[in-house]
C-alpha cells in the first residue's frame, strides 16, 4: 500500500511529502501544459524537490522541525508579562521564562496571539506550561499542528472548458 505523509510548512502554499518509496514519488500527478505555439508538454504538479523517501518517524521529525522553525520565526508574537504590585497599582514587565528564577507565587500573564487575550498563570511551572499551550494553539491556528496521511496521490481537478 502506498503511504504519503503531507507535511505542512510555514512557507506560503508549500508542503513537503514523505513517501514510502521512490516509485511513489515518481507516480505523482502530472498536468499537460500548452504553449502559445500550440505545443504541449507534461509536467509534474508537485515538484520533486518537495518529496523525499522516508517513514512515519521521518514525517514526525520533519513536522517537529517545521513547527519549531515557525515558532522561532514568530517568537515576537508570544509575550509573557510578570505582574508586580507597587505602590499605587501594578506594573507589568515583559520577561523571558527561561531566565526566570524558580517560583510558585509570581503572577505571569501569557498572551495568546490567536485571540489577543492574556491568561494568568501563578508560578513559573504554570507559566511555562501555559506558554507551551499557547504555542500549540498557534500551530493549530496556522494549520501546522499535524500532517495528513494519504494512500494515493490526490487526483487534480481538471479545468472546465
Chimera marker file (.cmm) of the C-alpha trace (Angstrom):
<marker_set name="trace">
<marker id="1" x="0.000" y="0.000" z="0.000" r="1" g="1" b="0" radius="0.5"/>
<marker id="2" x="1.209" y="3.483" z="-0.855" r="1" g="1" b="0" radius="0.5"/>
<marker id="3" x="1.829" y="5.881" z="2.024" r="1" g="1" b="0" radius="0.5"/>
<marker id="4" x="2.323" y="9.613" z="1.568" r="1" g="1" b="0" radius="0.5"/>
<marker id="5" x="2.762" y="11.951" z="4.534" r="1" g="1" b="0" radius="0.5"/>
<marker id="6" x="1.782" y="15.520" z="3.666" r="1" g="1" b="0" radius="0.5"/>
<marker id="7" x="3.792" y="17.772" z="5.991" r="1" g="1" b="0" radius="0.5"/>
<marker id="8" x="2.785" y="21.447" z="6.241" r="1" g="1" b="0" radius="0.5"/>
<marker id="9" x="5.480" y="24.073" z="6.263" r="1" g="1" b="0" radius="0.5"/>
<marker id="10" x="5.284" y="27.728" z="7.190" r="1" g="1" b="0" radius="0.5"/>
<marker id="11" x="6.193" y="28.978" z="3.729" r="1" g="1" b="0" radius="0.5"/>
<marker id="12" x="3.041" y="30.014" z="1.857" r="1" g="1" b="0" radius="0.5"/>
<marker id="13" x="1.458" y="27.193" z="-0.117" r="1" g="1" b="0" radius="0.5"/>
<marker id="14" x="4.383" y="24.878" z="0.494" r="1" g="1" b="0" radius="0.5"/>
<marker id="15" x="4.051" y="21.363" z="1.748" r="1" g="1" b="0" radius="0.5"/>
<marker id="16" x="6.574" y="18.589" z="1.890" r="1" g="1" b="0" radius="0.5"/>
<marker id="17" x="5.866" y="14.969" z="1.099" r="1" g="1" b="0" radius="0.5"/>
<marker id="18" x="7.454" y="11.959" z="2.764" r="1" g="1" b="0" radius="0.5"/>
<marker id="19" x="6.764" y="8.953" z="0.561" r="1" g="1" b="0" radius="0.5"/>
<marker id="20" x="7.205" y="5.247" z="1.194" r="1" g="1" b="0" radius="0.5"/>
<marker id="21" x="9.313" y="4.738" z="-1.950" r="1" g="1" b="0" radius="0.5"/>
<marker id="22" x="10.876" y="6.373" z="-4.962" r="1" g="1" b="0" radius="0.5"/>
<marker id="23" x="8.182" y="4.683" z="-7.067" r="1" g="1" b="0" radius="0.5"/>
<marker id="24" x="5.543" y="6.644" z="-5.133" r="1" g="1" b="0" radius="0.5"/>
<marker id="25" x="7.414" y="9.898" z="-5.790" r="1" g="1" b="0" radius="0.5"/>
<marker id="26" x="7.710" y="9.015" z="-9.478" r="1" g="1" b="0" radius="0.5"/>
<marker id="27" x="3.923" y="8.404" z="-9.642" r="1" g="1" b="0" radius="0.5"/>
<marker id="28" x="2.967" y="11.941" z="-8.529" r="1" g="1" b="0" radius="0.5"/>
<marker id="29" x="0.289" y="13.612" z="-10.634" r="1" g="1" b="0" radius="0.5"/>
<marker id="30" x="1.052" y="15.467" z="-13.849" r="1" g="1" b="0" radius="0.5"/>
<marker id="31" x="-0.617" y="18.115" z="-15.931" r="1" g="1" b="0" radius="0.5"/>
<marker id="32" x="-0.476" y="18.990" z="-19.605" r="1" g="1" b="0" radius="0.5"/>
<marker id="33" x="0.820" y="22.479" z="-20.327" r="1" g="1" b="0" radius="0.5"/>
<marker id="34" x="0.038" y="24.031" z="-23.697" r="1" g="1" b="0" radius="0.5"/>
<marker id="35" x="2.460" y="26.630" z="-25.036" r="1" g="1" b="0" radius="0.5"/>
<marker id="36" x="1.478" y="29.711" z="-27.030" r="1" g="1" b="0" radius="0.5"/>
<marker id="37" x="2.673" y="27.946" z="-30.166" r="1" g="1" b="0" radius="0.5"/>
<marker id="38" x="0.208" y="25.088" z="-29.550" r="1" g="1" b="0" radius="0.5"/>
<marker id="39" x="2.786" y="22.531" z="-28.459" r="1" g="1" b="0" radius="0.5"/>
<marker id="40" x="2.052" y="20.507" z="-25.346" r="1" g="1" b="0" radius="0.5"/>
<marker id="41" x="4.243" y="19.126" z="-22.620" r="1" g="1" b="0" radius="0.5"/>
<marker id="42" x="3.543" y="17.162" z="-19.474" r="1" g="1" b="0" radius="0.5"/>
<marker id="43" x="4.975" y="18.233" z="-16.126" r="1" g="1" b="0" radius="0.5"/>
<marker id="44" x="4.589" y="17.145" z="-12.545" r="1" g="1" b="0" radius="0.5"/>
<marker id="45" x="2.182" y="19.206" z="-10.448" r="1" g="1" b="0" radius="0.5"/>
<marker id="46" x="4.261" y="18.614" z="-7.321" r="1" g="1" b="0" radius="0.5"/>
<marker id="47" x="7.985" y="19.332" z="-7.745" r="1" g="1" b="0" radius="0.5"/>
<marker id="48" x="10.377" y="16.529" z="-6.872" r="1" g="1" b="0" radius="0.5"/>
<marker id="49" x="12.186" y="18.962" z="-4.557" r="1" g="1" b="0" radius="0.5"/>
<marker id="50" x="9.204" y="18.782" z="-2.190" r="1" g="1" b="0" radius="0.5"/>
<marker id="51" x="9.344" y="14.975" z="-1.981" r="1" g="1" b="0" radius="0.5"/>
<marker id="52" x="11.583" y="12.526" z="-0.177" r="1" g="1" b="0" radius="0.5"/>
<marker id="53" x="11.534" y="8.858" z="0.734" r="1" g="1" b="0" radius="0.5"/>
<marker id="54" x="11.010" y="8.084" z="4.409" r="1" g="1" b="0" radius="0.5"/>
<marker id="55" x="8.891" y="6.660" z="7.201" r="1" g="1" b="0" radius="0.5"/>
<marker id="56" x="6.438" y="7.931" z="9.776" r="1" g="1" b="0" radius="0.5"/>
<marker id="57" x="9.423" y="8.735" z="12.004" r="1" g="1" b="0" radius="0.5"/>
<marker id="58" x="10.789" y="10.990" z="9.262" r="1" g="1" b="0" radius="0.5"/>
<marker id="59" x="7.371" y="12.637" z="8.921" r="1" g="1" b="0" radius="0.5"/>
<marker id="60" x="7.170" y="13.223" z="12.685" r="1" g="1" b="0" radius="0.5"/>
<marker id="61" x="10.694" y="14.687" z="12.722" r="1" g="1" b="0" radius="0.5"/>
<marker id="62" x="10.044" y="16.945" z="9.729" r="1" g="1" b="0" radius="0.5"/>
<marker id="63" x="6.793" y="18.222" z="11.258" r="1" g="1" b="0" radius="0.5"/>
<marker id="64" x="8.518" y="18.937" z="14.591" r="1" g="1" b="0" radius="0.5"/>
<marker id="65" x="11.335" y="20.745" z="12.779" r="1" g="1" b="0" radius="0.5"/>
<marker id="66" x="8.892" y="22.825" z="10.716" r="1" g="1" b="0" radius="0.5"/>
<marker id="67" x="6.902" y="23.675" z="13.840" r="1" g="1" b="0" radius="0.5"/>
<marker id="68" x="9.984" y="24.780" z="15.761" r="1" g="1" b="0" radius="0.5"/>
<marker id="69" x="11.193" y="26.902" z="12.852" r="1" g="1" b="0" radius="0.5"/>
<marker id="70" x="7.758" y="28.522" z="12.581" r="1" g="1" b="0" radius="0.5"/>
<marker id="71" x="7.553" y="29.252" z="16.315" r="1" g="1" b="0" radius="0.5"/>
<marker id="72" x="11.075" y="30.706" z="16.254" r="1" g="1" b="0" radius="0.5"/>
<marker id="73" x="10.164" y="32.931" z="13.323" r="1" g="1" b="0" radius="0.5"/>
<marker id="74" x="7.001" y="34.067" z="15.127" r="1" g="1" b="0" radius="0.5"/>
<marker id="75" x="8.567" y="34.405" z="18.600" r="1" g="1" b="0" radius="0.5"/>
<marker id="76" x="7.717" y="38.107" z="18.853" r="1" g="1" b="0" radius="0.5"/>
<marker id="77" x="4.019" y="37.198" z="18.926" r="1" g="1" b="0" radius="0.5"/>
<marker id="78" x="4.381" y="35.410" z="22.270" r="1" g="1" b="0" radius="0.5"/>
<marker id="79" x="4.584" y="37.791" z="25.198" r="1" g="1" b="0" radius="0.5"/>
<marker id="80" x="4.885" y="36.880" z="28.883" r="1" g="1" b="0" radius="0.5"/>
<marker id="81" x="4.470" y="39.640" z="31.444" r="1" g="1" b="0" radius="0.5"/>
<marker id="82" x="5.335" y="39.471" z="35.110" r="1" g="1" b="0" radius="0.5"/>
<marker id="83" x="2.888" y="41.358" z="37.293" r="1" g="1" b="0" radius="0.5"/>
<marker id="84" x="4.475" y="43.192" z="40.202" r="1" g="1" b="0" radius="0.5"/>
<marker id="85" x="2.499" y="45.050" z="42.856" r="1" g="1" b="0" radius="0.5"/>
<marker id="86" x="3.838" y="48.531" z="43.512" r="1" g="1" b="0" radius="0.5"/>
<marker id="87" x="2.581" y="51.492" z="45.459" r="1" g="1" b="0" radius="0.5"/>
<marker id="88" x="-0.485" y="52.752" z="43.666" r="1" g="1" b="0" radius="0.5"/>
<marker id="89" x="-1.118" y="49.657" z="41.498" r="1" g="1" b="0" radius="0.5"/>
<marker id="90" x="0.658" y="47.038" z="39.478" r="1" g="1" b="0" radius="0.5"/>
<marker id="91" x="3.386" y="47.001" z="36.839" r="1" g="1" b="0" radius="0.5"/>
<marker id="92" x="3.719" y="44.518" z="34.014" r="1" g="1" b="0" radius="0.5"/>
<marker id="93" x="7.242" y="43.670" z="32.873" r="1" g="1" b="0" radius="0.5"/>
<marker id="94" x="7.996" y="41.553" z="29.811" r="1" g="1" b="0" radius="0.5"/>
<marker id="95" x="10.056" y="38.532" z="30.890" r="1" g="1" b="0" radius="0.5"/>
<marker id="96" x="11.789" y="35.527" z="29.364" r="1" g="1" b="0" radius="0.5"/>
<marker id="97" x="10.554" y="32.434" z="31.204" r="1" g="1" b="0" radius="0.5"/>
<marker id="98" x="13.879" y="30.709" z="30.537" r="1" g="1" b="0" radius="0.5"/>
<marker id="99" x="15.631" y="33.365" z="32.640" r="1" g="1" b="0" radius="0.5"/>
<marker id="100" x="13.100" y="33.454" z="35.469" r="1" g="1" b="0" radius="0.5"/>
<marker id="101" x="14.015" y="32.006" z="38.879" r="1" g="1" b="0" radius="0.5"/>
<marker id="102" x="12.082" y="29.021" z="40.212" r="1" g="1" b="0" radius="0.5"/>
<marker id="103" x="8.969" y="30.258" z="41.994" r="1" g="1" b="0" radius="0.5"/>
<marker id="104" x="5.435" y="29.271" z="42.881" r="1" g="1" b="0" radius="0.5"/>
<marker id="105" x="3.932" y="32.668" z="43.656" r="1" g="1" b="0" radius="0.5"/>
<marker id="106" x="4.804" y="35.142" z="40.895" r="1" g="1" b="0" radius="0.5"/>
<marker id="107" x="1.920" y="36.198" z="38.669" r="1" g="1" b="0" radius="0.5"/>
<marker id="108" x="2.527" y="35.866" z="34.931" r="1" g="1" b="0" radius="0.5"/>
<marker id="109" x="0.261" y="36.869" z="32.085" r="1" g="1" b="0" radius="0.5"/>
<marker id="110" x="0.765" y="34.996" z="28.811" r="1" g="1" b="0" radius="0.5"/>
<marker id="111" x="-0.557" y="36.356" z="25.513" r="1" g="1" b="0" radius="0.5"/>
<marker id="112" x="-2.403" y="34.014" z="23.172" r="1" g="1" b="0" radius="0.5"/>
<marker id="113" x="-1.727" y="35.531" z="19.727" r="1" g="1" b="0" radius="0.5"/>
<marker id="114" x="-4.699" y="33.686" z="18.231" r="1" g="1" b="0" radius="0.5"/>
<marker id="115" x="-7.178" y="35.544" z="20.463" r="1" g="1" b="0" radius="0.5"/>
<marker id="116" x="-5.268" y="38.604" z="21.628" r="1" g="1" b="0" radius="0.5"/>
<marker id="117" x="-6.121" y="37.703" z="25.216" r="1" g="1" b="0" radius="0.5"/>
<marker id="118" x="-3.801" y="37.360" z="28.203" r="1" g="1" b="0" radius="0.5"/>
<marker id="119" x="-4.204" y="34.420" z="30.565" r="1" g="1" b="0" radius="0.5"/>
<marker id="120" x="-2.875" y="34.407" z="34.102" r="1" g="1" b="0" radius="0.5"/>
<marker id="121" x="-0.585" y="31.727" z="35.478" r="1" g="1" b="0" radius="0.5"/>
<marker id="122" x="0.765" y="31.670" z="39.020" r="1" g="1" b="0" radius="0.5"/>
<marker id="123" x="4.273" y="30.263" z="39.359" r="1" g="1" b="0" radius="0.5"/>
<marker id="124" x="6.995" y="29.545" z="36.832" r="1" g="1" b="0" radius="0.5"/>
<marker id="125" x="5.960" y="25.966" z="36.004" r="1" g="1" b="0" radius="0.5"/>
<marker id="126" x="2.357" y="27.034" z="35.381" r="1" g="1" b="0" radius="0.5"/>
<marker id="127" x="3.527" y="29.920" z="33.161" r="1" g="1" b="0" radius="0.5"/>
<marker id="128" x="5.822" y="27.640" z="31.142" r="1" g="1" b="0" radius="0.5"/>
<marker id="129" x="3.005" y="25.145" z="30.690" r="1" g="1" b="0" radius="0.5"/>
<marker id="130" x="0.625" y="27.892" z="29.600" r="1" g="1" b="0" radius="0.5"/>
<marker id="131" x="3.158" y="29.235" z="27.100" r="1" g="1" b="0" radius="0.5"/>
<marker id="132" x="3.534" y="25.745" z="25.621" r="1" g="1" b="0" radius="0.5"/>
<marker id="133" x="-0.262" y="25.584" z="25.271" r="1" g="1" b="0" radius="0.5"/>
<marker id="134" x="-0.240" y="28.974" z="23.520" r="1" g="1" b="0" radius="0.5"/>
<marker id="135" x="2.391" y="27.634" z="21.123" r="1" g="1" b="0" radius="0.5"/>
<marker id="136" x="0.198" y="24.610" z="20.389" r="1" g="1" b="0" radius="0.5"/>
<marker id="137" x="-2.870" y="26.832" z="19.891" r="1" g="1" b="0" radius="0.5"/>
<marker id="138" x="-0.882" y="28.897" z="17.412" r="1" g="1" b="0" radius="0.5"/>
<marker id="139" x="0.261" y="25.815" z="15.492" r="1" g="1" b="0" radius="0.5"/>
<marker id="140" x="-3.368" y="24.675" z="15.221" r="1" g="1" b="0" radius="0.5"/>
<marker id="141" x="-4.473" y="28.195" z="14.224" r="1" g="1" b="0" radius="0.5"/>
<marker id="142" x="-1.854" y="28.365" z="11.439" r="1" g="1" b="0" radius="0.5"/>
<marker id="143" x="-2.510" y="24.794" z="10.221" r="1" g="1" b="0" radius="0.5"/>
<marker id="144" x="0.909" y="23.411" z="11.064" r="1" g="1" b="0" radius="0.5"/>
<marker id="145" x="-0.079" y="21.236" z="14.040" r="1" g="1" b="0" radius="0.5"/>
<marker id="146" x="-0.456" y="17.916" z="12.214" r="1" g="1" b="0" radius="0.5"/>
<marker id="147" x="0.115" y="16.247" z="8.896" r="1" g="1" b="0" radius="0.5"/>
<marker id="148" x="-2.112" y="14.208" z="6.616" r="1" g="1" b="0" radius="0.5"/>
<marker id="149" x="-1.525" y="10.622" z="5.611" r="1" g="1" b="0" radius="0.5"/>
<marker id="150" x="-2.635" y="9.614" z="2.121" r="1" g="1" b="0" radius="0.5"/>
<marker id="151" x="-2.738" y="6.210" z="0.467" r="1" g="1" b="0" radius="0.5"/>
<marker id="152" x="-2.598" y="7.689" z="-3.046" r="1" g="1" b="0" radius="0.5"/>
<marker id="153" x="-1.790" y="10.969" z="-4.701" r="1" g="1" b="0" radius="0.5"/>
<marker id="154" x="-4.842" y="13.212" z="-4.943" r="1" g="1" b="0" radius="0.5"/>
<marker id="155" x="-6.374" y="13.444" z="-8.382" r="1" g="1" b="0" radius="0.5"/>
<marker id="156" x="-6.007" y="17.014" z="-9.605" r="1" g="1" b="0" radius="0.5"/>
<marker id="157" x="-9.151" y="18.867" z="-10.613" r="1" g="1" b="0" radius="0.5"/>
<marker id="158" x="-9.425" y="19.345" z="-14.343" r="1" g="1" b="0" radius="0.5"/>
<marker id="159" x="-10.126" y="22.878" z="-15.557" r="1" g="1" b="0" radius="0.5"/>
<marker id="160" x="-13.560" y="23.375" z="-17.071" r="1" g="1" b="0" radius="0.5"/>
<marker id="161" x="-13.628" y="24.409" z="-20.718" r="1" g="1" b="0" radius="0.5"/>
<link id1="1" id2="2" r="1" g="1" b="0" radius="0.2"/>
<link id1="2" id2="3" r="1" g="1" b="0" radius="0.2"/>
<link id1="3" id2="4" r="1" g="1" b="0" radius="0.2"/>
<link id1="4" id2="5" r="1" g="1" b="0" radius="0.2"/>
<link id1="5" id2="6" r="1" g="1" b="0" radius="0.2"/>
<link id1="6" id2="7" r="1" g="1" b="0" radius="0.2"/>
<link id1="7" id2="8" r="1" g="1" b="0" radius="0.2"/>
<link id1="8" id2="9" r="1" g="1" b="0" radius="0.2"/>
<link id1="9" id2="10" r="1" g="1" b="0" radius="0.2"/>
<link id1="10" id2="11" r="1" g="1" b="0" radius="0.2"/>
<link id1="11" id2="12" r="1" g="1" b="0" radius="0.2"/>
<link id1="12" id2="13" r="1" g="1" b="0" radius="0.2"/>
<link id1="13" id2="14" r="1" g="1" b="0" radius="0.2"/>
<link id1="14" id2="15" r="1" g="1" b="0" radius="0.2"/>
<link id1="15" id2="16" r="1" g="1" b="0" radius="0.2"/>
<link id1="16" id2="17" r="1" g="1" b="0" radius="0.2"/>
<link id1="17" id2="18" r="1" g="1" b="0" radius="0.2"/>
<link id1="18" id2="19" r="1" g="1" b="0" radius="0.2"/>
<link id1="19" id2="20" r="1" g="1" b="0" radius="0.2"/>
<link id1="20" id2="21" r="1" g="1" b="0" radius="0.2"/>
<link id1="21" id2="22" r="1" g="1" b="0" radius="0.2"/>
<link id1="22" id2="23" r="1" g="1" b="0" radius="0.2"/>
<link id1="23" id2="24" r="1" g="1" b="0" radius="0.2"/>
<link id1="24" id2="25" r="1" g="1" b="0" radius="0.2"/>
<link id1="25" id2="26" r="1" g="1" b="0" radius="0.2"/>
<link id1="26" id2="27" r="1" g="1" b="0" radius="0.2"/>
<link id1="27" id2="28" r="1" g="1" b="0" radius="0.2"/>
<link id1="28" id2="29" r="1" g="1" b="0" radius="0.2"/>
<link id1="29" id2="30" r="1" g="1" b="0" radius="0.2"/>
<link id1="30" id2="31" r="1" g="1" b="0" radius="0.2"/>
<link id1="31" id2="32" r="1" g="1" b="0" radius="0.2"/>
<link id1="32" id2="33" r="1" g="1" b="0" radius="0.2"/>
<link id1="33" id2="34" r="1" g="1" b="0" radius="0.2"/>
<link id1="34" id2="35" r="1" g="1" b="0" radius="0.2"/>
<link id1="35" id2="36" r="1" g="1" b="0" radius="0.2"/>
<link id1="36" id2="37" r="1" g="1" b="0" radius="0.2"/>
<link id1="37" id2="38" r="1" g="1" b="0" radius="0.2"/>
<link id1="38" id2="39" r="1" g="1" b="0" radius="0.2"/>
<link id1="39" id2="40" r="1" g="1" b="0" radius="0.2"/>
<link id1="40" id2="41" r="1" g="1" b="0" radius="0.2"/>
<link id1="41" id2="42" r="1" g="1" b="0" radius="0.2"/>
<link id1="42" id2="43" r="1" g="1" b="0" radius="0.2"/>
<link id1="43" id2="44" r="1" g="1" b="0" radius="0.2"/>
<link id1="44" id2="45" r="1" g="1" b="0" radius="0.2"/>
<link id1="45" id2="46" r="1" g="1" b="0" radius="0.2"/>
<link id1="46" id2="47" r="1" g="1" b="0" radius="0.2"/>
<link id1="47" id2="48" r="1" g="1" b="0" radius="0.2"/>
<link id1="48" id2="49" r="1" g="1" b="0" radius="0.2"/>
<link id1="49" id2="50" r="1" g="1" b="0" radius="0.2"/>
<link id1="50" id2="51" r="1" g="1" b="0" radius="0.2"/>
<link id1="51" id2="52" r="1" g="1" b="0" radius="0.2"/>
<link id1="52" id2="53" r="1" g="1" b="0" radius="0.2"/>
<link id1="53" id2="54" r="1" g="1" b="0" radius="0.2"/>
<link id1="54" id2="55" r="1" g="1" b="0" radius="0.2"/>
<link id1="55" id2="56" r="1" g="1" b="0" radius="0.2"/>
<link id1="56" id2="57" r="1" g="1" b="0" radius="0.2"/>
<link id1="57" id2="58" r="1" g="1" b="0" radius="0.2"/>
<link id1="58" id2="59" r="1" g="1" b="0" radius="0.2"/>
<link id1="59" id2="60" r="1" g="1" b="0" radius="0.2"/>
<link id1="60" id2="61" r="1" g="1" b="0" radius="0.2"/>
<link id1="61" id2="62" r="1" g="1" b="0" radius="0.2"/>
<link id1="62" id2="63" r="1" g="1" b="0" radius="0.2"/>
<link id1="63" id2="64" r="1" g="1" b="0" radius="0.2"/>
<link id1="64" id2="65" r="1" g="1" b="0" radius="0.2"/>
<link id1="65" id2="66" r="1" g="1" b="0" radius="0.2"/>
<link id1="66" id2="67" r="1" g="1" b="0" radius="0.2"/>
<link id1="67" id2="68" r="1" g="1" b="0" radius="0.2"/>
<link id1="68" id2="69" r="1" g="1" b="0" radius="0.2"/>
<link id1="69" id2="70" r="1" g="1" b="0" radius="0.2"/>
<link id1="70" id2="71" r="1" g="1" b="0" radius="0.2"/>
<link id1="71" id2="72" r="1" g="1" b="0" radius="0.2"/>
<link id1="72" id2="73" r="1" g="1" b="0" radius="0.2"/>
<link id1="73" id2="74" r="1" g="1" b="0" radius="0.2"/>
<link id1="74" id2="75" r="1" g="1" b="0" radius="0.2"/>
<link id1="75" id2="76" r="1" g="1" b="0" radius="0.2"/>
<link id1="76" id2="77" r="1" g="1" b="0" radius="0.2"/>
<link id1="77" id2="78" r="1" g="1" b="0" radius="0.2"/>
<link id1="78" id2="79" r="1" g="1" b="0" radius="0.2"/>
<link id1="79" id2="80" r="1" g="1" b="0" radius="0.2"/>
<link id1="80" id2="81" r="1" g="1" b="0" radius="0.2"/>
<link id1="81" id2="82" r="1" g="1" b="0" radius="0.2"/>
<link id1="82" id2="83" r="1" g="1" b="0" radius="0.2"/>
<link id1="83" id2="84" r="1" g="1" b="0" radius="0.2"/>
<link id1="84" id2="85" r="1" g="1" b="0" radius="0.2"/>
<link id1="85" id2="86" r="1" g="1" b="0" radius="0.2"/>
<link id1="86" id2="87" r="1" g="1" b="0" radius="0.2"/>
<link id1="87" id2="88" r="1" g="1" b="0" radius="0.2"/>
<link id1="88" id2="89" r="1" g="1" b="0" radius="0.2"/>
<link id1="89" id2="90" r="1" g="1" b="0" radius="0.2"/>
<link id1="90" id2="91" r="1" g="1" b="0" radius="0.2"/>
<link id1="91" id2="92" r="1" g="1" b="0" radius="0.2"/>
<link id1="92" id2="93" r="1" g="1" b="0" radius="0.2"/>
<link id1="93" id2="94" r="1" g="1" b="0" radius="0.2"/>
<link id1="94" id2="95" r="1" g="1" b="0" radius="0.2"/>
<link id1="95" id2="96" r="1" g="1" b="0" radius="0.2"/>
<link id1="96" id2="97" r="1" g="1" b="0" radius="0.2"/>
<link id1="97" id2="98" r="1" g="1" b="0" radius="0.2"/>
<link id1="98" id2="99" r="1" g="1" b="0" radius="0.2"/>
<link id1="99" id2="100" r="1" g="1" b="0" radius="0.2"/>
<link id1="100" id2="101" r="1" g="1" b="0" radius="0.2"/>
<link id1="101" id2="102" r="1" g="1" b="0" radius="0.2"/>
<link id1="102" id2="103" r="1" g="1" b="0" radius="0.2"/>
<link id1="103" id2="104" r="1" g="1" b="0" radius="0.2"/>
<link id1="104" id2="105" r="1" g="1" b="0" radius="0.2"/>
<link id1="105" id2="106" r="1" g="1" b="0" radius="0.2"/>
<link id1="106" id2="107" r="1" g="1" b="0" radius="0.2"/>
<link id1="107" id2="108" r="1" g="1" b="0" radius="0.2"/>
<link id1="108" id2="109" r="1" g="1" b="0" radius="0.2"/>
<link id1="109" id2="110" r="1" g="1" b="0" radius="0.2"/>
<link id1="110" id2="111" r="1" g="1" b="0" radius="0.2"/>
<link id1="111" id2="112" r="1" g="1" b="0" radius="0.2"/>
<link id1="112" id2="113" r="1" g="1" b="0" radius="0.2"/>
<link id1="113" id2="114" r="1" g="1" b="0" radius="0.2"/>
<link id1="114" id2="115" r="1" g="1" b="0" radius="0.2"/>
<link id1="115" id2="116" r="1" g="1" b="0" radius="0.2"/>
<link id1="116" id2="117" r="1" g="1" b="0" radius="0.2"/>
<link id1="117" id2="118" r="1" g="1" b="0" radius="0.2"/>
<link id1="118" id2="119" r="1" g="1" b="0" radius="0.2"/>
<link id1="119" id2="120" r="1" g="1" b="0" radius="0.2"/>
<link id1="120" id2="121" r="1" g="1" b="0" radius="0.2"/>
<link id1="121" id2="122" r="1" g="1" b="0" radius="0.2"/>
<link id1="122" id2="123" r="1" g="1" b="0" radius="0.2"/>
<link id1="123" id2="124" r="1" g="1" b="0" radius="0.2"/>
<link id1="124" id2="125" r="1" g="1" b="0" radius="0.2"/>
<link id1="125" id2="126" r="1" g="1" b="0" radius="0.2"/>
<link id1="126" id2="127" r="1" g="1" b="0" radius="0.2"/>
<link id1="127" id2="128" r="1" g="1" b="0" radius="0.2"/>
<link id1="128" id2="129" r="1" g="1" b="0" radius="0.2"/>
<link id1="129" id2="130" r="1" g="1" b="0" radius="0.2"/>
<link id1="130" id2="131" r="1" g="1" b="0" radius="0.2"/>
<link id1="131" id2="132" r="1" g="1" b="0" radius="0.2"/>
<link id1="132" id2="133" r="1" g="1" b="0" radius="0.2"/>
<link id1="133" id2="134" r="1" g="1" b="0" radius="0.2"/>
<link id1="134" id2="135" r="1" g="1" b="0" radius="0.2"/>
<link id1="135" id2="136" r="1" g="1" b="0" radius="0.2"/>
<link id1="136" id2="137" r="1" g="1" b="0" radius="0.2"/>
<link id1="137" id2="138" r="1" g="1" b="0" radius="0.2"/>
<link id1="138" id2="139" r="1" g="1" b="0" radius="0.2"/>
<link id1="139" id2="140" r="1" g="1" b="0" radius="0.2"/>
<link id1="140" id2="141" r="1" g="1" b="0" radius="0.2"/>
<link id1="141" id2="142" r="1" g="1" b="0" radius="0.2"/>
<link id1="142" id2="143" r="1" g="1" b="0" radius="0.2"/>
<link id1="143" id2="144" r="1" g="1" b="0" radius="0.2"/>
<link id1="144" id2="145" r="1" g="1" b="0" radius="0.2"/>
<link id1="145" id2="146" r="1" g="1" b="0" radius="0.2"/>
<link id1="146" id2="147" r="1" g="1" b="0" radius="0.2"/>
<link id1="147" id2="148" r="1" g="1" b="0" radius="0.2"/>
<link id1="148" id2="149" r="1" g="1" b="0" radius="0.2"/>
<link id1="149" id2="150" r="1" g="1" b="0" radius="0.2"/>
<link id1="150" id2="151" r="1" g="1" b="0" radius="0.2"/>
<link id1="151" id2="152" r="1" g="1" b="0" radius="0.2"/>
<link id1="152" id2="153" r="1" g="1" b="0" radius="0.2"/>
<link id1="153" id2="154" r="1" g="1" b="0" radius="0.2"/>
<link id1="154" id2="155" r="1" g="1" b="0" radius="0.2"/>
<link id1="155" id2="156" r="1" g="1" b="0" radius="0.2"/>
<link id1="156" id2="157" r="1" g="1" b="0" radius="0.2"/>
<link id1="157" id2="158" r="1" g="1" b="0" radius="0.2"/>
<link id1="158" id2="159" r="1" g="1" b="0" radius="0.2"/>
<link id1="159" id2="160" r="1" g="1" b="0" radius="0.2"/>
<link id1="160" id2="161" r="1" g="1" b="0" radius="0.2"/>
</marker_set>
